[in-house]
Amino acid sequence: MTKEVKKYVEGYDMCQRNKNQTEVPIGKLMPNAVPKRPWTHISVDFITKLLLVQGYNSVLAVCDRITKMAHFVLTTKKTLAKGVARLF
């Protein structure tokens, strides 16, 4: 009987959508602190899978949170951590 109930619940769409939460809520979300001056809080991201142009196929984007100023550095997808540190 237990196997049949388990199989029914796993196959029933409504049971899968309305599951109880088994974890304790983490808490309220807190906003990030507002930076006091430019370039103290930045975000770094890679833009990859671009067409190969002059030997480069990726872009390292560095953006300041307060001024929204960005710097874009051409690189390749195969750049290692040491190379990224040098670019940064």
Number of C-alpha atoms within 10 A of each C-alpha: 6 7 8 9 10 11 11 12 13 12 11 11 10 10 12 11 8 8 8 8 7 6 6 6 7 6 6 6 6 6 6 6 7 9 14 9 11 13 16 10 14 15 12 13 11 15 14 14 11 12 10 10 9 7 10 14 17 22 19 20 16 19 18 18 17 15 11 12 12 14 12 15 13 16 19 17 15 9 12 9 9 9 12 11 9 7 12 12
